[in-house]
Amino acid sequence: MSIAIIDLSFAVLVALLGGAGGWYLHGRRRADGEHEEIRYAREVLGRLRELAAHVAANVGQHTSRVEEINEELSSVGLDEPEAVVSAVDKLIHANSVMQEQLTSADERLREQAQQIECHAAEARTDALTGLANRRAFDDEMSHRAAEFQRHGRTFSVVMLDVDHFKQFNDTYGHQAGDEVLRGLGKVLRETLREMDIPARYGGEEFSLVLPGTPINVAAEAADRVRTAIETARFRFGKTELSVTASLGVAELRGDETAAGMIERADAALYASKQAGRNCTHYHDGEQIRPFGIPQAPDEPEEEPQQPAAQEPTVRTAEPPAAPRPSTEPTVPPRGSVRPGETMWDRDAFSTLLGRRMAEWRRGGARPSVLLVRIDDFAQVGAEHGQRASAMVLRATSQFLRAAIREMDLLAHYDTGTFVVLLPGSELANTMSVAERLREAIARCTLPLPSGRLKFTVSLGGAQAEQDEDVAQMMSRTAEALDAAAQSGGNCCYFHNGQWSELAVPSLIETP
């Protein structure tokens, strides 16, 4: 057994003892009500100390034995080969015994480390929802606030409260309420980005930390969560349950503390409750604003009358500072963005597509385009009214936002039709995204006063070709979209440069 192995084993042991001790002291600094963790830490430290003493004793015995063998070798003459071999055998045996003892100690150390790690994870996880708990949320807020002060990296927080949850529990029982809370945890995980931190703040209240997210993008993400909750259905026994939620959003500003930021988000949440619940408000640092197109005080409550060629009003308004694609260094002027909406219009999209195609010809990424048309959109309005049309438009735009990357660009293209620019996306990847999007929308059910509304979309895609302009590329994409619609809708076609093909041939139903 070499001295290096012994030193390494002790280094591992000391590191684990130091980590456990730090974790123990950290637990001592926590608020009241955490005595269970302190007791557990003491038990772990006790076992580790016993193990350390045992290893030290074994190493001491090994050292003494090696010294004895060394003395024996010193007294052996060169004419006594058998005595030398015997001493070497003893040394090999002693090293072998020490190796087994250190291996056993190492295994026990690993077990203790895993137990500490599991216990620490449990201490930061809400048992019911599987989300981060209040402690983990507070730690994350402190970390993000410190990061903002050091590096200026912004972040936003969303406070979310389930509407009328006490009444819900009184009606269906607390077990049903727990099932809904578990389901909400799943909805939050599926709706948010991987980098976002959803947490259970307490009771029926949740909080979301959105790193690197300015207020305009955070408000949009919060309302996407609100819609996901509104459309979700939770099974409890034979009963299908649904709830809504009110949300408040704030972004950290200047020298503000994390507590001050949460207070502003709470104020925005309260405004959502005062406004009738199931809506989103954000605090811009000066005042609380609703997420959505504000209604003039003297505007009648009846449905707005719009020309047939114009799209219904969609509740996708943004905060005053309109978001611009983060990867686009120059964009069309502000007037190119349709008022009250968070996406570009058709003309602005064509301008940006032209730039991407020019960049591609200079050696940049080859762009792809995807047209998404809501099937029978005019019929939705005729049968269910303008509000249903607006709801379908908003749901489709939110599905699109969830499916695309930050570098991609989403725009209105025509009535009931959206267009997506995907720089550097191969056509196969584009159509894979399109197919997943089509399937997700086909499974969506929107609640209406008259019942539930299901809708589908048709999609057409194309990739830029050499020696073609924007109009020619969009003509090919539109041809693919028309082919999808002529096939009955609810399918994806792409243009291969010569003709349109079905993205997934198995989708064609045989008669």
C-alpha positions as CSV (number, residue, x, y, z in Angstrom):
1,M,0.0,0.0,0.0
2,S,1.6,3.3,-1.1
3,I,1.6,6.4,1.0
4,A,-0.1,8.2,-1.9
5,I,-3.2,6.0,-1.6
6,I,-3.4,6.6,2.2
7,D,-3.0,10.3,1.7
8,L,-5.7,10.3,-1.0
9,S,-8.1,8.4,1.2
10,F,-7.6,10.8,4.0
11,A,-8.1,13.7,1.7
12,V,-11.5,12.3,0.6
13,L,-12.4,11.7,4.2
14,V,-11.5,15.2,5.4
15,A,-13.4,16.8,2.4
16,L,-16.5,14.8,3.3
17,L,-16.2,15.7,7.0
18,G,-15.7,19.3,6.1
19,G,-18.7,19.4,3.8
20,A,-20.9,17.6,6.3
21,G,-19.7,20.0,9.0
22,G,-20.5,23.0,6.9
23,W,-23.9,21.7,6.1
24,Y,-24.4,21.1,9.8
25,L,-23.4,24.6,10.7
26,H,-25.6,26.0,7.8
27,G,-28.5,24.1,9.4
28,R,-27.8,25.7,12.7
29,R,-28.2,29.1,11.2
30,R,-31.6,28.3,9.8
31,A,-34.9,29.5,11.3
32,D,-36.7,27.6,14.0
33,G,-38.6,24.5,13.0
34,E,-35.6,22.7,11.5
35,H,-34.4,20.7,14.5
36,E,-34.9,17.5,12.5
37,E,-32.2,18.5,10.1
38,I,-29.8,19.4,12.9
39,R,-30.4,16.1,14.6
40,Y,-29.8,14.3,11.3
41,A,-26.6,16.3,10.7
42,R,-25.3,15.4,14.2
43,E,-26.0,11.7,13.5
44,V,-24.1,11.8,10.2
45,L,-21.2,13.7,11.8
46,G,-21.0,11.1,14.6
47,R,-20.9,8.2,12.1
48,L,-18.2,10.0,10.0
49,R,-16.1,10.7,13.1
50,E,-16.3,7.0,14.1
51,L,-15.3,6.0,10.6
52,A,-12.4,8.5,10.6
53,A,-11.1,7.1,13.9
54,H,-11.4,3.6,12.6
55,V,-9.4,4.4,9.4
56,A,-6.8,6.2,11.5
57,A,-6.4,3.2,13.8
58,N,-6.0,0.9,10.8
59,V,-3.5,3.2,9.2
60,G,-1.5,3.3,12.5
61,Q,-1.5,-0.5,12.7
62,H,-0.4,-0.7,9.1
63,T,2.4,1.8,9.7
64,S,3.7,-0.2,12.7
65,R,3.5,-3.4,10.8
66,V,5.5,-2.0,7.9
67,E,8.1,-0.6,10.3
68,E,8.5,-4.1,11.8
69,I,8.9,-5.7,8.4
70,N,11.4,-3.0,7.5
71,E,13.5,-3.8,10.6
72,E,13.3,-7.5,9.7
73,L,14.6,-6.8,6.2
74,S,17.5,-4.6,7.6
75,S,18.7,-7.5,9.7
76,V,18.6,-10.1,6.8
77,G,21.9,-10.8,5.0
78,L,22.3,-11.0,1.2
79,D,22.9,-14.8,1.7
80,E,19.4,-15.3,3.1
81,P,17.1,-15.2,0.1
82,E,14.3,-17.2,1.9
83,A,14.2,-14.6,4.7
84,V,13.9,-11.8,2.2
85,V,11.1,-13.5,0.3
86,S,9.3,-14.1,3.6
87,A,9.5,-10.4,4.6
88,V,8.3,-9.3,1.2
89,D,5.3,-11.7,1.5
90,K,4.5,-10.1,4.9
91,L,4.6,-6.6,3.3
92,I,2.4,-7.6,0.4
93,H,-0.1,-9.1,2.9
94,A,-0.1,-6.1,5.1
95,N,-0.7,-3.8,2.1
96,S,-3.5,-6.1,0.9
97,V,-5.3,-5.9,4.3
98,M,-4.9,-2.1,4.3
99,Q,-6.3,-1.9,0.8
100,E,-9.4,-3.9,1.8
101,Q,-10.0,-1.7,4.9
102,L,-9.7,1.5,2.9
103,T,-12.0,0.2,0.2
104,S,-14.6,-0.6,2.8
105,A,-14.2,2.8,4.4
106,D,-14.5,4.5,0.9
107,E,-17.8,2.6,0.3
108,R,-19.2,3.7,3.6
109,L,-18.2,7.3,2.9
110,R,-20.0,7.2,-0.5
111,E,-23.1,5.9,1.2
112,Q,-23.0,8.7,3.8
113,A,-22.4,11.3,1.0
114,Q,-25.4,10.0,-0.9
115,Q,-27.6,10.1,2.2
116,I,-26.5,13.7,2.9
117,E,-27.2,14.7,-0.8
118,C,-30.7,13.0,-0.7
119,H,-31.6,14.6,2.6
120,A,-30.5,18.0,1.3
121,A,-32.6,17.6,-1.8
122,E,-35.7,16.6,0.2
123,A,-35.2,19.6,2.5
124,R,-35.5,21.9,-0.6
125,T,-38.4,20.2,-2.3
126,D,-42.1,20.5,-1.7
127,A,-43.4,17.0,-1.0
128,L,-46.8,17.5,-2.6
129,T,-45.9,19.1,-5.9
130,G,-42.3,18.1,-6.4
131,L,-41.4,21.7,-7.0
132,A,-38.9,23.8,-5.1
133,N,-40.1,24.8,-1.7
134,R,-40.2,28.2,-0.1
135,R,-36.6,27.8,1.3
136,A,-35.2,27.0,-2.1
137,F,-37.2,29.9,-3.7
138,D,-35.7,32.3,-1.1
139,D,-32.2,31.0,-1.7
140,E,-32.7,31.4,-5.5
141,M,-34.0,34.9,-5.1
142,S,-31.0,35.9,-3.0
143,H,-28.6,34.3,-5.4
144,R,-30.2,36.1,-8.4
145,A,-30.3,39.5,-6.6
146,A,-26.6,39.2,-5.8
147,E,-25.8,38.2,-9.4
148,F,-27.7,41.3,-10.6
149,Q,-25.8,43.6,-8.3
150,R,-22.4,42.0,-9.4
151,H,-23.0,41.5,-13.1
152,G,-26.2,43.3,-14.0
153,R,-28.0,40.1,-15.1
154,T,-31.7,40.9,-14.8
155,F,-34.4,38.5,-13.8
156,S,-38.1,38.6,-13.0
157,V,-40.4,36.9,-10.5
158,V,-44.0,35.8,-10.9
159,M,-46.4,35.3,-8.0
160,L,-49.3,33.0,-8.8
161,D,-52.4,32.3,-6.7
162,V,-55.1,29.7,-7.5
163,D,-58.5,31.5,-7.7
164,H,-61.1,30.7,-5.0
165,F,-59.1,27.7,-3.8
166,K,-60.7,27.6,-0.4
167,Q,-64.2,27.4,-2.0
168,F,-62.8,24.7,-4.3
169,N,-61.7,22.6,-1.2
170,D,-65.0,23.2,0.5
171,T,-66.8,21.9,-2.6
172,Y,-64.6,18.9,-3.6
173,G,-62.5,18.2,-0.5
174,H,-58.9,18.6,0.4
175,Q,-57.8,15.4,-1.3
176,A,-59.2,16.8,-4.6
177,G,-57.4,20.1,-3.8
178,D,-54.1,18.2,-3.3
179,E,-54.6,16.5,-6.6
180,V,-55.1,19.8,-8.4
181,L,-52.0,21.2,-6.7
182,R,-49.9,18.2,-7.9
183,G,-51.3,18.8,-11.4
184,L,-50.4,22.4,-11.3
185,G,-46.8,21.5,-10.4
186,K,-46.7,19.4,-13.6
187,V,-48.3,22.2,-15.7
188,L,-45.7,24.7,-14.5
189,R,-42.8,22.3,-15.3
190,E,-44.1,21.6,-18.7
191,T,-44.9,25.3,-19.6
192,L,-41.8,27.0,-18.3
193,R,-38.3,26.8,-19.7
194,E,-35.8,24.4,-18.2
195,M,-33.8,27.3,-16.7
196,D,-36.9,28.7,-14.9
197,I,-37.5,27.9,-11.2
198,P,-41.1,27.1,-10.3
199,A,-41.7,26.9,-6.5
200,R,-44.6,26.3,-4.1
201,Y,-44.7,29.5,-2.1
202,G,-47.2,28.3,0.4
203,G,-50.7,26.8,0.3
204,E,-52.3,27.5,-3.1
205,E,-49.7,30.1,-3.9
206,F,-46.8,29.5,-6.3
207,S,-43.8,31.6,-7.4
208,L,-41.7,31.5,-10.5
209,V,-38.1,32.8,-10.9
210,L,-37.3,33.7,-14.5
211,P,-33.6,34.2,-14.9
212,G,-32.3,36.6,-17.6
213,T,-35.9,37.7,-18.4
214,P,-37.0,41.3,-18.7
215,I,-40.5,42.4,-17.6
216,N,-42.1,42.4,-21.1
217,V,-41.0,38.8,-21.8
218,A,-41.8,37.7,-18.2
219,A,-45.4,39.1,-18.4
220,E,-45.9,37.2,-21.6
221,A,-44.6,34.0,-20.1
222,A,-46.8,34.5,-17.0
223,D,-49.9,34.9,-19.1
224,R,-48.9,31.7,-21.1
225,V,-48.8,29.9,-17.7
226,R,-52.2,31.4,-16.9
227,T,-53.7,30.1,-20.1
228,A,-52.1,26.6,-19.6
229,I,-53.7,26.4,-16.1
230,E,-57.0,27.6,-17.5
231,T,-57.1,24.9,-20.2
232,A,-55.7,22.1,-18.0
233,R,-58.0,19.4,-16.7
234,F,-57.3,17.3,-13.6
235,R,-58.8,13.9,-12.8
236,F,-59.9,13.0,-9.3
237,G,-61.7,9.7,-9.2
238,K,-64.4,10.0,-11.9
239,T,-64.5,13.8,-11.7
240,E,-62.7,16.2,-14.1
241,L,-61.6,19.3,-12.3
242,S,-60.3,22.7,-13.5
243,V,-59.1,25.9,-11.9
244,T,-57.9,29.3,-12.9
245,A,-55.1,31.5,-11.4
246,S,-54.3,35.2,-10.9
247,L,-50.7,36.3,-11.5
248,G,-48.4,39.3,-10.7
249,V,-45.0,40.0,-12.3
250,A,-42.1,42.2,-11.4
251,E,-38.5,42.7,-12.6
252,L,-35.6,43.6,-10.3
253,R,-34.7,47.3,-10.6
254,G,-31.6,49.2,-9.6
255,D,-30.7,48.8,-5.9
256,E,-34.0,47.1,-5.1
257,T,-33.9,44.1,-2.7
258,A,-35.4,40.7,-3.5
259,A,-38.0,41.4,-0.8
260,G,-39.0,44.7,-2.5
261,M,-39.3,43.0,-5.9
262,I,-41.6,40.3,-4.4
263,E,-43.7,43.0,-2.7
264,R,-44.3,44.6,-6.1
265,A,-45.2,41.3,-7.7
266,D,-47.6,40.7,-4.9
267,A,-49.2,44.1,-5.5
268,A,-49.6,43.1,-9.2
269,L,-51.1,39.8,-8.1
270,Y,-53.6,41.7,-5.9
271,A,-54.5,43.9,-8.8
272,S,-55.3,40.7,-10.9
273,K,-57.6,39.5,-8.1
274,Q,-59.3,42.9,-8.0
275,A,-59.8,42.9,-11.7
276,G,-61.9,39.7,-11.5
277,R,-59.1,37.0,-11.3
278,N,-57.8,34.7,-14.1
279,C,-55.7,37.5,-15.5
280,T,-52.1,38.8,-15.3
281,H,-50.8,42.2,-14.1
282,Y,-47.2,43.4,-14.0
283,H,-45.5,46.2,-12.0
284,D,-43.2,48.2,-14.2
285,G,-41.5,50.0,-11.3
286,E,-43.8,52.9,-11.3
287,Q,-47.3,51.5,-11.7
288,I,-49.3,48.3,-12.1
289,R,-50.5,47.5,-15.6
290,P,-52.7,44.8,-17.0
291,F,-51.2,42.3,-19.5
292,G,-53.6,42.7,-22.4
293,I,-55.2,45.4,-24.4
294,P,-56.6,47.9,-22.0
295,Q,-60.3,48.8,-22.5
296,A,-61.2,52.4,-22.6
297,P,-63.5,53.5,-19.7
298,D,-66.3,54.5,-22.0
299,E,-66.0,51.5,-24.3
300,P,-69.2,49.3,-24.3
301,E,-69.0,45.8,-22.9
302,E,-70.4,44.3,-26.1
303,E,-68.2,42.4,-28.5
304,P,-66.2,44.8,-30.8
305,Q,-67.4,45.0,-34.4
306,Q,-64.5,44.6,-36.8
307,P,-64.3,44.5,-40.6
308,A,-64.4,40.9,-41.9
309,A,-60.9,41.2,-43.4
310,Q,-59.4,42.2,-40.1
311,E,-58.3,39.7,-37.4
312,P,-60.2,39.8,-34.1
313,T,-58.6,41.6,-31.2
314,V,-56.2,39.2,-29.5
315,R,-55.3,39.5,-25.8
316,T,-51.5,39.3,-26.5
317,A,-50.6,42.9,-25.7
318,E,-47.2,43.6,-24.2
319,P,-45.8,46.1,-21.7
320,P,-45.0,49.5,-23.2
321,A,-41.4,48.5,-24.1
322,A,-42.0,46.2,-27.1
323,P,-39.8,43.1,-27.1
324,R,-37.4,42.9,-30.0
325,P,-35.7,39.6,-31.1
326,S,-32.6,39.4,-29.1
327,T,-30.5,38.1,-31.9
328,E,-31.6,40.7,-34.5
329,P,-29.2,43.7,-34.4
330,T,-31.4,45.9,-36.6
331,V,-35.1,45.6,-37.0
332,P,-37.9,47.5,-38.8
333,P,-39.1,50.7,-37.0
334,R,-41.6,50.5,-34.1
335,G,-44.5,51.2,-36.5
336,S,-43.9,47.9,-38.2
337,V,-45.2,46.1,-35.1
338,R,-49.0,45.8,-35.0
339,P,-50.4,47.9,-32.1
340,G,-51.2,45.9,-29.0
341,E,-49.4,42.8,-30.1
342,T,-46.1,41.1,-29.4
343,M,-45.2,40.0,-32.9
344,W,-44.2,41.6,-36.2
345,D,-46.6,42.1,-39.0
346,R,-46.3,40.7,-42.5
347,D,-44.3,43.5,-44.0
348,A,-41.8,43.6,-41.2
349,F,-41.5,39.8,-41.5
350,S,-40.7,40.1,-45.2
351,T,-38.0,42.7,-44.5
352,L,-36.3,40.5,-41.9
353,L,-36.6,37.4,-44.1
354,G,-34.8,39.3,-46.9
355,R,-32.0,40.2,-44.5
356,R,-31.6,36.5,-43.4
357,M,-31.5,35.4,-47.0
358,A,-28.9,38.0,-47.8
359,E,-26.8,36.9,-44.8
360,W,-27.1,33.3,-45.9
361,R,-25.7,34.1,-49.3
362,R,-22.7,35.8,-47.5
363,G,-22.0,32.6,-45.6
364,G,-24.5,32.8,-42.8
365,A,-27.2,30.3,-41.7
366,R,-29.7,29.1,-44.2
367,P,-33.2,30.2,-43.2
368,S,-36.4,28.1,-43.2
369,V,-40.0,29.4,-43.1
370,L,-43.1,27.8,-41.6
371,L,-46.7,29.0,-42.3
372,V,-49.3,28.0,-39.8
373,R,-53.0,28.4,-40.6
374,I,-55.9,27.7,-38.3
375,D,-58.2,25.3,-40.0
376,D,-61.8,26.6,-40.7
377,F,-60.9,29.9,-38.8
378,A,-63.8,31.8,-40.4
379,Q,-66.2,29.1,-39.3
380,V,-65.0,29.3,-35.7
381,G,-66.0,33.0,-35.6
382,A,-69.3,32.4,-37.4
383,E,-70.4,29.6,-35.1
384,H,-68.9,30.8,-31.7
385,G,-68.4,34.5,-32.1
386,Q,-65.4,36.9,-32.1
387,R,-64.3,36.0,-28.6
388,A,-63.9,32.4,-29.6
389,S,-61.9,33.5,-32.6
390,A,-59.7,35.6,-30.4
391,M,-59.2,32.8,-27.9
392,V,-58.1,30.4,-30.8
393,L,-55.7,33.0,-32.1
394,R,-54.2,33.6,-28.7
395,A,-53.8,29.8,-28.0
396,T,-52.2,29.2,-31.3
397,S,-49.7,32.1,-30.8
398,Q,-48.8,30.7,-27.4
399,F,-48.2,27.2,-28.7
400,L,-46.0,28.7,-31.4
401,R,-44.0,30.8,-28.8
402,A,-43.5,27.7,-26.7
403,A,-42.2,25.6,-29.7
404,I,-39.7,28.1,-31.2
405,R,-36.2,29.2,-30.2
406,E,-35.2,32.6,-29.0
407,M,-33.5,33.3,-32.3
408,D,-36.7,32.5,-34.3
409,L,-39.2,35.1,-35.3
410,L,-43.0,34.9,-35.1
411,A,-45.3,37.2,-37.1
412,H,-48.9,37.6,-38.2
413,Y,-49.1,36.7,-41.9
414,D,-52.8,36.7,-42.8
415,T,-56.2,36.3,-41.2
416,G,-55.9,33.2,-39.0
417,T,-52.4,32.6,-40.2
418,F,-49.0,32.9,-38.6
419,V,-45.5,32.7,-40.0
420,V,-42.2,31.6,-38.3
421,L,-38.7,32.4,-39.5
422,L,-36.2,29.8,-38.4
423,P,-32.6,30.8,-39.1
424,G,-30.2,27.9,-39.4
425,S,-32.9,25.2,-39.1
426,E,-32.7,22.3,-41.5
427,L,-36.0,21.6,-43.2
428,A,-36.2,18.2,-41.6
429,N,-35.9,19.8,-38.2
430,T,-38.4,22.5,-39.1
431,M,-41.0,19.9,-40.1
432,S,-40.3,17.9,-37.0
433,V,-41.1,21.0,-34.9
434,A,-44.2,21.6,-37.1
435,E,-45.5,18.0,-36.6
436,R,-45.1,18.2,-32.8
437,L,-46.8,21.6,-32.8
438,R,-49.7,20.2,-34.9
439,E,-50.2,17.3,-32.5
440,A,-50.1,19.5,-29.5
441,I,-52.7,21.9,-30.9
442,A,-55.0,19.0,-32.0
443,R,-55.1,17.8,-28.4
444,C,-56.0,21.3,-27.0
445,T,-59.5,22.0,-25.8
446,L,-60.7,25.6,-25.1
447,P,-63.5,26.3,-22.7
448,L,-66.4,28.2,-24.0
449,P,-69.7,29.2,-22.4
450,S,-71.5,26.9,-24.8
451,G,-69.1,24.0,-24.3
452,R,-65.6,23.1,-25.4
453,L,-63.9,24.0,-28.6
454,K,-61.3,21.9,-30.4
455,F,-59.4,23.2,-33.4
456,T,-56.6,22.2,-35.6
457,V,-53.9,23.8,-37.8
458,S,-52.4,23.1,-41.2
459,L,-48.7,23.9,-41.8
460,G,-46.5,24.4,-44.8
461,G,-42.7,24.8,-44.8
462,A,-39.8,25.6,-47.1
463,Q,-36.1,26.3,-47.0
464,A,-34.4,29.1,-48.9
465,E,-33.0,28.2,-52.3
466,Q,-30.3,29.9,-54.2
467,D,-31.3,32.6,-56.7
468,E,-34.8,33.1,-55.3
469,D,-36.1,36.2,-53.6
470,V,-38.4,36.6,-50.6
471,A,-41.6,36.5,-52.8
472,Q,-40.6,33.3,-54.5
473,M,-39.7,31.6,-51.2
474,M,-43.0,32.6,-49.6
475,S,-44.8,31.5,-52.7
476,R,-43.4,28.0,-52.3
477,T,-44.2,28.0,-48.6
478,A,-47.8,29.0,-49.3
479,E,-48.0,26.3,-51.9
480,A,-47.1,23.7,-49.3
481,L,-49.6,25.2,-46.9
482,D,-52.4,25.0,-49.6
483,A,-51.5,21.4,-50.2
484,A,-51.9,20.7,-46.5
485,A,-55.3,22.4,-46.5
486,Q,-56.4,20.6,-49.7
487,S,-55.6,17.3,-48.0
488,G,-58.2,18.0,-45.4
489,G,-56.2,20.1,-42.9
490,N,-54.5,19.1,-39.7
491,C,-51.3,18.0,-41.5
492,C,-47.9,19.3,-42.5
493,Y,-46.5,19.7,-46.0
494,F,-43.1,21.0,-47.1
495,H,-41.8,22.2,-50.5
496,N,-38.7,20.4,-51.7
497,G,-37.8,23.0,-54.3
498,Q,-40.0,21.3,-57.0
499,W,-43.2,20.2,-55.4
500,S,-45.0,19.9,-52.1
501,E,-44.7,16.7,-50.0
502,L,-46.5,15.5,-46.9
503,A,-44.1,15.8,-44.0
504,V,-45.3,12.5,-42.3
505,P,-46.9,10.2,-45.0
506,S,-48.4,8.0,-42.3
507,L,-50.8,10.8,-41.5
508,I,-52.8,10.2,-44.7
509,E,-55.9,8.3,-43.8
510,T,-56.7,5.5,-46.2
511,P,-60.4,5.3,-47.2
